[in-house]
Amino acid sequence: MKKGNLLTLFFIHFASGGGCEEVNYSISDIGCVEEDRFASIDLDELYKRNVSYVKGDHLTDMDMDVGDNSLYVDALVDNVDFLNISSQNEYTYPEFNAEIDMENPIFKLGMCFSNAKEFREAIRNYAIKNGRQVRFTKSAQNKLRVVCSEGCDWLIYASKVQGKHTLQVKTFNPVHTCNRVLCLPQVSTKWLANKYCDRLRNNPTWPGTSMKKIMESENVLKLSRSMVYRARALAMTMITGNGEEQFEMLRSYCQALLDDNSGSTRVYICLDALRRGFLKGCRRFVGFDGCHLSSGYKGILLAAVGIDANNKMYPFAWAVVRQETYKTWHWFISMIAEDLGITDPANSIYWTFLCDKQKGLVQALANIMAEVEHRFCLRHHYENFRLHHKGLELKKIGLEGYNGNWGM
């Protein structure tokens, strides 16, 4: 009995009038030996015959479609297994490992896939990796046939194994007779975002121009600028989350803050742990500022920042408002004054507040806490100064004039 890589097959084919009947192929024709009334076929010989049929040597004689039952491999009906289960030396088919093989898929005759979705994803990555314009001519859950561009001999066909959810390659011709292309329909915004998401997470400020060059160089592709920017935006959404979904969780988030920090103030956020840390370990100094939010919902972020013993910033309260006005600043400062316990004029005289003359901020501070020492940010003063007095010499004179009289 012949040992080694033997593939036990029981050939069945469909008769022209319907139904099926057993076909007795010549054992010597395909390199077989007879064992227990089954035909055992050498896998290498089977592969050679498979390729010869794909090239069209026998298609005209048999008058069948490639991938169905024209090849010896596909002469098996989809509900008949390759293996002779009773044999002691069963052939082990290669299995596709998505975690390892998906980056650079290499197909083999008899390779098994978990499902049709995994097979389709492998075909997509193969096409992009090798620059081939492949397409599905049959795409069902149990049968999939893929061919290359017109005139190319490359072909792969896979179908479901009997009694399993496994998909197995039944026909495969690995030879391409076409040229590599740079523009592929398989390349999508989602595919690029998934591939470069981790790298963008490590470098959130990665410029789009640099990103486009690296994508094209690594994948040997030609990408449009709009696709790269859409992929970047999608990847950032995958990293930071969707704004709409986060706003839907705002009520639950506020309740979680109250559960874990019972002294926290709702609506605007001032965590009790940060408040107590500020009162015990920071100077009696508070800086106020606001900035525009660039998310899809826009708005203004109001923030209160202190200075700790290491002369570092210590943010302890913030809120999101629609507009930066006297009303919003009055509400925000009132909440902070209450949380810090400095509403009493006898206590507030020991505090210093810093602002940058934002809309309504100076008036709100003056009306709520007139006893507090008010300072203005030197940087913002200089920005206003240089609008009318430009030049390096005037810059030095202006900074010297501010020195010792204004907050930093």
C-alpha positions as CSV (number, residue, x, y, z in Angstrom):
1,M,0.0,0.0,0.0
2,K,1.4,3.4,-0.9
3,K,2.2,5.6,2.1
4,G,2.6,9.4,2.4
5,N,0.3,12.2,1.4
6,L,-2.6,10.1,0.2
7,L,-6.0,11.6,-0.3
8,T,-8.8,9.1,-0.2
9,L,-11.6,10.0,-2.6
10,F,-14.8,8.4,-3.6
11,F,-15.7,9.9,-7.0
12,I,-19.3,10.8,-7.8
13,H,-20.5,12.9,-10.7
14,F,-23.9,14.0,-12.0
15,A,-25.2,12.2,-15.0
16,S,-26.6,14.3,-17.8
17,G,-30.2,13.2,-17.1
18,G,-30.0,14.1,-13.4
19,G,-29.2,12.1,-10.4
20,C,-25.8,10.6,-9.7
21,E,-23.9,7.5,-10.4
22,E,-20.5,6.0,-9.4
23,V,-17.8,6.6,-12.0
24,N,-14.9,4.2,-12.3
25,Y,-11.8,6.2,-13.3
26,S,-8.7,4.4,-14.4
27,I,-6.4,4.1,-11.3
28,S,-3.3,4.3,-13.5
29,D,-4.4,7.6,-15.1
30,I,-4.2,9.7,-12.0
31,G,-1.5,8.0,-10.0
32,C,-3.7,6.0,-7.6
33,V,-3.6,2.8,-5.7
34,E,-6.6,0.8,-4.6
35,E,-7.2,0.4,-0.9
36,D,-10.3,-1.1,0.8
37,R,-12.4,-0.5,-2.4
38,F,-11.5,3.2,-2.3
39,A,-9.3,5.1,-4.7
40,S,-6.4,6.7,-2.9
41,I,-4.9,9.6,-4.9
42,D,-1.5,11.2,-4.4
43,L,-2.1,14.9,-3.5
44,D,0.6,16.2,-5.7
45,E,-0.8,14.3,-8.7
46,L,-4.2,15.6,-7.9
47,Y,-2.9,19.2,-7.8
48,K,-1.3,18.8,-11.2
49,R,-4.5,17.4,-12.7
50,N,-6.5,20.3,-11.0
51,V,-4.2,22.9,-12.6
52,S,-4.5,21.3,-16.0
53,Y,-8.3,21.4,-15.9
54,V,-8.2,25.1,-14.8
55,K,-6.0,25.9,-17.9
56,G,-8.8,24.5,-20.0
57,D,-7.2,21.2,-21.2
58,H,-10.3,19.2,-20.6
59,L,-13.1,21.7,-20.1
60,T,-14.4,21.4,-23.6
61,D,-14.6,17.6,-23.3
62,M,-16.6,17.6,-20.1
63,D,-18.9,20.6,-20.8
64,M,-19.0,21.7,-17.2
65,D,-18.4,24.9,-15.2
66,V,-15.1,25.4,-13.5
67,G,-15.5,25.2,-9.7
68,D,-18.6,23.0,-9.7
69,N,-17.8,19.4,-10.8
70,S,-15.5,19.9,-13.8
71,L,-12.3,19.1,-11.8
72,Y,-11.5,15.9,-10.0
73,V,-11.6,17.8,-6.7
74,D,-15.0,19.3,-7.4
75,A,-16.4,16.0,-8.8
76,L,-17.2,15.4,-5.2
77,V,-20.6,16.7,-4.4
78,D,-20.4,19.3,-1.7
79,N,-22.0,17.0,0.9
80,V,-19.2,14.3,0.4
81,D,-16.0,14.6,2.4
82,F,-12.5,14.3,1.0
83,L,-11.3,12.0,3.7
84,N,-11.7,8.3,4.1
85,I,-12.6,8.3,7.7
86,S,-11.8,4.6,8.2
87,S,-8.2,5.1,7.1
88,Q,-5.5,5.1,9.8
89,N,-3.4,7.7,7.9
90,E,-5.8,10.6,7.4
91,Y,-4.5,13.6,5.5
92,T,-4.4,16.8,7.5
93,Y,-5.6,19.8,5.5
94,P,-4.0,23.2,6.1
95,E,-6.1,25.5,8.3
96,F,-6.3,29.3,7.8
97,N,-5.3,31.1,11.0
98,A,-6.9,34.6,10.8
99,E,-4.7,36.1,13.5
100,I,-1.5,35.1,11.8
101,D,-2.3,34.6,8.1
102,M,-4.8,37.5,7.5
103,E,-2.0,40.1,7.0
104,N,-0.6,38.2,4.0
105,P,-2.9,35.3,2.9
106,I,-1.4,32.4,1.1
107,F,-3.9,30.0,-0.3
108,K,-3.4,26.2,-0.8
109,L,-5.5,23.5,-2.3
110,G,-7.6,21.9,0.5
111,M,-7.2,24.8,2.9
112,C,-10.0,25.2,5.4
113,F,-11.6,28.5,6.6
114,S,-13.9,29.0,9.5
115,N,-16.7,30.6,7.5
116,A,-17.5,32.5,4.3
117,K,-16.9,35.9,6.0
118,E,-13.3,34.9,6.9
119,F,-12.7,33.6,3.3
120,R,-14.0,36.9,1.8
121,E,-11.8,38.9,4.1
122,A,-8.8,36.8,3.1
123,I,-9.5,37.3,-0.6
124,R,-9.7,41.1,0.0
125,N,-6.4,41.2,1.8
126,Y,-4.8,39.0,-0.8
127,A,-6.0,41.3,-3.6
128,I,-4.6,44.4,-1.9
129,K,-1.4,42.8,-0.9
130,N,-0.6,41.5,-4.4
131,G,-2.3,44.3,-6.4
132,R,-4.8,42.0,-8.2
133,Q,-8.3,43.0,-9.5
134,V,-10.1,39.8,-8.3
135,R,-13.8,39.5,-8.2
136,F,-16.5,37.1,-7.0
137,T,-18.4,35.2,-9.7
138,K,-20.3,33.2,-7.1
139,S,-20.8,34.4,-3.6
140,A,-23.1,32.3,-1.4
141,Q,-22.7,31.1,2.2
142,N,-21.7,27.6,1.0
143,K,-20.1,28.3,-2.4
144,L,-17.7,31.0,-3.4
145,R,-15.7,31.3,-6.7
146,V,-13.2,34.1,-7.3
147,V,-11.5,34.9,-10.5
148,C,-9.0,37.6,-11.5
149,S,-9.2,40.1,-14.3
150,E,-10.1,39.1,-17.8
151,G,-7.5,37.0,-19.4
152,C,-5.8,35.9,-16.2
153,D,-5.8,32.2,-15.3
154,W,-5.9,32.7,-11.5
155,L,-8.9,31.1,-9.9
156,I,-10.0,29.8,-6.5
157,Y,-13.2,28.0,-5.5
158,A,-14.3,27.0,-2.0
159,S,-17.4,25.3,-0.7
160,K,-18.8,24.0,2.6
161,V,-17.7,20.7,4.1
162,Q,-20.4,18.2,4.9
163,G,-21.8,18.4,8.4
164,K,-19.6,21.4,9.3
165,H,-19.5,25.1,9.1
166,T,-16.0,24.9,7.6
167,L,-15.3,26.2,4.1
168,Q,-12.7,24.3,2.1
169,V,-10.7,25.3,-1.0
170,K,-11.7,22.7,-3.7
171,T,-10.2,24.4,-6.8
172,F,-7.1,26.7,-6.9
173,N,-4.9,27.9,-9.7
174,P,-2.2,30.2,-8.2
175,V,-0.7,31.4,-11.4
176,H,-1.4,35.1,-12.4
177,T,-0.9,36.1,-16.1
178,C,-1.9,39.8,-15.4
179,N,0.0,42.8,-14.2
180,R,-0.1,44.5,-10.8
181,V,-2.5,47.5,-10.5
182,L,-2.3,50.5,-8.1
183,C,-6.0,51.3,-7.8
184,L,-8.2,48.5,-6.3
185,P,-11.9,48.5,-5.5
186,Q,-11.1,46.4,-2.4
187,V,-9.4,49.3,-0.7
188,S,-11.9,51.1,1.4
189,T,-11.9,53.8,4.1
190,K,-12.9,51.2,6.7
191,W,-10.0,48.9,5.7
192,L,-7.5,51.7,6.0
193,A,-8.9,52.8,9.3
194,N,-8.7,49.3,10.8
195,K,-5.1,48.8,9.6
196,Y,-3.7,52.1,10.9
197,C,-5.9,52.6,14.0
198,D,-3.2,51.5,16.4
199,R,-0.5,53.7,14.8
200,L,-2.8,56.7,14.9
201,R,-3.6,56.0,18.6
202,N,0.2,56.2,19.4
203,N,0.5,59.4,17.3
204,P,-2.8,61.3,17.3
205,T,-1.3,64.3,15.5
206,W,-0.1,62.3,12.6
207,P,-0.5,64.7,9.5
208,G,-2.7,63.5,6.7
209,T,0.0,64.2,4.1
210,S,2.5,62.0,5.8
211,M,-0.1,59.4,6.5
212,K,-1.0,59.2,2.7
213,K,2.6,58.7,1.7
214,I,3.1,55.9,4.2
215,M,-0.1,54.2,3.2
216,E,0.8,54.3,-0.5
217,S,4.4,53.2,0.1
218,E,3.6,50.2,2.4
219,N,0.7,48.9,0.4
220,V,1.9,49.8,-3.1
221,L,-1.3,51.6,-3.9
222,K,-2.5,54.9,-5.3
223,L,-4.9,56.6,-2.8
224,S,-6.9,59.8,-3.1
225,R,-6.5,62.5,-0.5
226,S,-10.2,62.4,0.5
227,M,-10.1,58.7,1.2
228,V,-7.0,59.1,3.5
229,Y,-8.7,61.9,5.4
230,R,-11.9,60.0,5.8
231,A,-9.9,56.9,7.0
232,R,-8.1,59.1,9.5
233,A,-11.4,60.6,10.8
234,L,-12.9,57.1,11.1
235,A,-9.8,55.8,12.9
236,M,-10.0,58.7,15.4
237,T,-13.7,57.9,16.0
238,M,-12.7,54.3,16.7
239,I,-10.1,55.6,19.2
240,T,-12.0,58.3,21.0
241,G,-15.5,57.0,20.5
242,N,-18.6,58.4,18.8
243,G,-19.7,61.8,20.2
244,E,-23.4,60.9,19.9
245,E,-23.0,57.7,21.8
246,Q,-21.0,59.5,24.5
247,F,-23.7,62.2,24.9
248,E,-26.3,59.4,25.3
249,M,-24.3,58.1,28.3
250,L,-24.1,61.5,30.0
251,R,-26.9,60.8,32.5
252,S,-25.3,57.5,33.5
253,Y,-21.9,59.1,33.7
254,C,-23.2,61.8,36.1
255,Q,-24.9,59.2,38.3
256,A,-21.7,57.2,38.4
257,L,-19.8,60.3,39.6
258,L,-22.4,60.9,42.3
259,D,-22.1,57.3,43.4
260,D,-18.3,57.2,43.6
261,N,-17.8,60.9,44.7
262,S,-20.8,61.8,46.9
263,G,-19.6,65.4,47.3
264,S,-19.4,66.1,43.6
265,T,-21.6,68.8,42.0
266,R,-23.8,67.7,39.2
267,V,-24.3,69.5,35.9
268,Y,-20.9,71.1,35.9
269,I,-18.2,68.7,36.9
270,C,-16.1,69.2,40.1
271,L,-15.0,65.9,41.5
272,D,-14.9,65.8,45.2
273,A,-11.5,64.2,45.2
274,L,-10.1,67.0,43.1
275,R,-11.8,69.7,45.2
276,R,-10.4,68.3,48.4
277,G,-6.9,67.9,46.8
278,F,-7.0,71.5,45.6
279,L,-8.0,72.9,49.0
280,K,-5.3,71.0,50.9
281,G,-2.4,71.0,48.5
282,C,-2.6,74.0,46.1
283,R,-2.2,77.7,46.4
284,R,-5.2,80.0,46.7
285,F,-5.0,80.8,43.1
286,V,-7.5,80.0,40.3
287,G,-7.2,80.5,36.6
288,F,-10.2,80.7,34.4
289,D,-10.3,80.1,30.6
290,G,-12.6,78.8,27.9
291,C,-11.9,77.1,24.6
292,H,-14.0,76.0,21.6
293,L,-14.7,72.3,21.1
294,S,-14.1,70.9,17.6
295,S,-16.4,67.9,17.9
296,G,-19.5,67.6,15.8
297,Y,-21.5,69.1,18.7
298,K,-19.3,72.2,19.1
299,G,-19.8,74.2,22.3
300,I,-17.4,75.9,24.7
301,L,-15.4,74.2,27.5
302,L,-15.1,76.3,30.6
303,A,-12.3,75.3,33.0
304,A,-10.9,76.3,36.4
305,V,-7.2,75.5,37.0
306,G,-5.0,75.8,40.1
307,I,-1.3,75.6,40.8
308,D,0.1,72.8,43.0
309,A,3.2,72.8,45.2
310,N,5.4,71.8,42.1
311,N,4.2,74.8,40.2
312,K,2.2,72.6,37.9
313,M,-1.3,73.0,36.6
314,Y,-4.1,71.4,38.6
315,P,-7.5,71.4,36.8
316,F,-10.3,70.7,39.2
317,A,-13.6,71.9,37.6
318,W,-15.0,72.2,34.1
319,A,-18.3,72.5,32.2
320,V,-19.6,72.5,28.7
321,V,-21.8,75.4,27.6
322,R,-23.3,76.5,24.3
323,Q,-21.8,80.0,24.3
324,E,-19.3,82.0,26.3
325,T,-21.3,84.8,27.8
326,Y,-21.7,86.8,31.0
327,K,-24.5,84.5,32.1
328,T,-22.5,81.2,31.6
329,W,-19.4,82.6,33.3
330,H,-21.5,84.0,36.2
331,W,-23.1,80.5,36.7
332,F,-19.7,78.8,36.5
333,I,-17.9,81.1,38.9
334,S,-20.8,80.9,41.4
335,M,-20.6,77.1,41.5
336,I,-16.9,77.2,42.0
337,A,-17.1,79.8,44.8
338,E,-19.7,77.6,46.6
339,D,-17.6,74.4,46.2
340,L,-14.4,76.1,47.5
341,G,-16.2,77.8,50.3
342,I,-15.1,81.4,49.4
343,T,-18.5,83.0,49.2
344,D,-17.8,84.9,52.4
345,P,-16.0,88.2,51.6
346,A,-13.9,87.8,54.8
347,N,-12.4,84.6,53.3
348,S,-12.2,85.6,49.6
349,I,-9.8,88.4,50.2
350,Y,-7.0,85.8,50.4
351,W,-7.6,84.5,46.9
352,T,-6.3,85.5,43.5
353,F,-8.2,84.9,40.2
354,L,-6.5,85.0,36.8
355,C,-8.4,85.6,33.5
356,D,-7.8,86.6,29.9
357,K,-10.6,89.1,29.4
358,Q,-12.9,86.6,27.8
359,K,-16.4,87.7,27.0
360,G,-18.3,88.4,30.2
361,L,-15.6,86.9,32.4
362,V,-14.2,90.1,33.9
363,Q,-17.7,91.5,34.6
364,A,-18.8,88.2,36.2
365,L,-15.7,88.2,38.5
366,A,-16.3,91.8,39.5
367,N,-19.9,91.3,40.3
368,I,-19.6,88.0,42.2
369,M,-16.3,88.4,44.1
370,A,-15.2,92.0,44.1
371,E,-12.9,91.3,47.1
372,V,-10.8,88.8,45.2
373,E,-7.5,89.9,43.7
374,H,-7.9,90.0,39.9
375,R,-5.0,89.4,37.5
376,F,-4.8,89.2,33.7
377,C,-2.8,86.8,31.6
378,L,0.4,88.4,30.2
379,R,0.3,86.3,27.1
380,H,-3.1,87.5,26.1
381,H,-2.2,91.1,26.9
382,Y,0.8,90.8,24.6
383,E,-1.3,89.4,21.8
384,N,-3.6,92.4,22.0
385,F,-0.5,94.7,22.2
386,R,1.2,93.5,19.1
387,L,-1.9,94.0,17.0
388,H,-1.0,97.7,17.0
389,H,2.6,97.7,18.0
390,K,4.7,95.2,16.1
391,G,8.4,94.6,16.2
392,L,11.0,92.9,18.5
393,E,12.0,96.1,20.2
394,L,8.4,97.0,21.1
395,K,7.9,93.5,22.3
396,K,10.7,93.8,24.8
397,I,9.5,97.2,25.9
398,G,6.0,95.9,26.3
399,L,7.0,92.9,28.3
400,E,9.2,95.0,30.6
401,G,6.3,97.3,31.2
402,Y,4.1,94.3,32.2
403,N,6.8,92.7,34.4
404,G,5.9,92.8,38.0
405,N,2.4,94.3,37.4
406,W,0.6,91.4,35.7
407,G,0.0,87.8,36.4
408,M,1.8,85.2,34.3
